[in-house]
Amino acid sequence: MKSLNVYVNEPDMITPQLAPMLSVRRGQDAIAFYQAAFHARELFRIEAESGDVVARLAIGPAEFWLADESPQHQNFSPATLNGSTARMVLVVEDPDAVFQNALAAGGVQVWPVADQPYGWRVGRMMDPFGHHWEIGKPLPGAN
């Protein structure tokens, strides 16, 4: 088996990247929410005649994708699953401000931003599409 070298950056090679893809209902509304809540930038969008979308977004340098739910492709939203299988972790300089902005945009608080005994200041919210976001940063001196 050939070893994967993630540090290779030659002009004719693609550097491996990893970005989550969120399945949602109402993809266009989800894009608008992430733009309002996190100042996400839309990098790419494909829109079907039905209005369903696949989009690539970025919050600062961090990228993620979203797509409208597609059961025929085994892509299910938290609304269908009655829960989510993953959480998004957003590390920012000012978690309190970002958290409050996300709530003002329509997110729902799961637990507030607070200093945690494991060395992070973090809170958890659920976006209008059922995905949970932990928004925080390491505390000074934490590993």
C-alpha positions in Angstrom: 0.0 0.0 0.0 1.4 3.4 -1.0 1.8 5.9 1.9 -0.1 9.1 1.8 2.1 12.1 2.3 -0.1 15.0 3.3 2.8 17.5 3.2 3.4 17.2 -0.6 2.6 20.4 -2.3 3.9 20.1 -5.8 2.1 22.1 -8.5 0.7 19.0 -10.2 -0.5 17.4 -7.0 -3.5 18.0 -4.8 -2.9 18.4 -1.1 -5.3 16.2 0.8 -8.1 18.2 2.5 -10.9 17.1 4.8 -14.2 19.1 5.2 -17.5 18.0 6.6 -20.7 18.0 4.5 -23.9 18.8 6.3 -27.1 17.3 5.0 -30.0 19.7 5.6 -33.6 20.4 4.6 -34.0 23.9 2.9 -30.4 24.2 1.8 -30.8 27.8 0.5 -32.1 28.8 4.0 -29.2 27.0 5.6 -26.7 29.0 3.5 -28.4 32.3 4.6 -28.3 31.2 8.2 -24.6 30.3 8.1 -23.8 33.6 6.4 -25.8 35.5 9.1 -24.6 33.5 12.1 -21.0 32.9 11.3 -20.3 35.4 8.4 -19.7 32.3 6.2 -18.6 33.0 2.6 -20.1 31.0 -0.2 -17.3 29.6 -2.3 -19.3 27.3 -4.7 -22.9 26.4 -5.3 -24.8 24.1 -7.6 -28.5 24.6 -7.7 -31.0 22.2 -9.2 -34.2 23.2 -11.0 -36.0 22.1 -7.8 -34.1 24.6 -5.8 -32.0 22.0 -4.0 -28.4 23.0 -3.5 -24.9 21.7 -2.9 -22.6 24.5 -1.6 -19.1 24.9 -0.3 -18.8 27.5 2.5 -16.0 28.9 4.5 -15.8 30.5 8.0 -12.4 32.2 8.0 -10.1 29.6 6.5 -12.3 26.6 7.6 -14.4 25.1 4.9 -17.5 22.9 5.0 -20.1 21.8 2.5 -23.8 21.5 2.7 -26.4 19.7 0.6 -30.1 19.3 0.6 -31.2 16.0 2.0 -31.2 13.2 -0.6 -32.5 9.9 0.8 -31.9 8.2 -2.6 -28.2 9.0 -2.0 -28.2 8.0 1.7 -27.9 11.7 2.8 -30.3 12.3 5.7 -30.8 15.5 7.6 -31.0 15.7 11.4 -34.8 16.3 10.9 -35.1 12.9 9.3 -32.8 11.2 11.7 -34.4 12.9 14.7 -30.8 13.9 15.8 -27.4 14.4 14.3 -24.5 12.0 14.1 -21.8 14.7 14.5 -21.1 18.1 16.0 -19.3 21.0 14.4 -16.6 22.5 16.5 -15.9 26.1 15.6 -12.8 27.6 17.3 -12.8 31.4 17.3 -11.1 34.3 19.1 -14.3 35.5 20.8 -16.7 32.6 21.4 -19.1 34.7 23.4 -19.7 37.1 20.5 -19.9 34.4 17.8 -22.3 32.4 20.0 -24.6 35.4 20.6 -24.6 36.2 16.9 -25.5 32.6 16.0 -28.4 32.8 18.5 -29.6 36.1 17.1 -29.6 34.5 13.6 -31.9 31.7 14.8 -29.8 29.2 16.6 -31.0 27.6 19.9 -28.8 27.4 22.9 -28.1 23.9 24.2 -25.7 25.1 26.9 -24.1 28.6 27.3 -20.5 29.6 26.7 -18.6 29.0 29.9 -15.1 28.1 31.1 -14.8 24.3 31.3 -12.6 22.3 33.7 -10.9 20.7 30.7 -9.4 24.0 29.6 -11.8 25.4 27.1 -14.3 28.3 27.0 -17.1 26.8 25.0 -20.9 26.8 24.5 -23.1 24.6 22.4 -26.0 25.6 20.1 -28.2 23.9 17.6 -28.8 25.6 14.2 -32.3 25.7 12.7 -31.4 22.6 10.6 -30.6 20.3 13.6 -26.8 20.5 13.5 -25.1 21.1 16.8 -22.2 23.6 17.0 -19.7 23.9 19.8 -18.2 27.4 19.7 -15.2 28.0 21.8 -11.5 28.4 22.3 -8.8 27.0 24.6 -8.2 29.0 27.7 -4.8 30.6 28.2 -2.3 28.1 29.5 -4.5 25.1 28.4 -3.0 22.4 26.3 
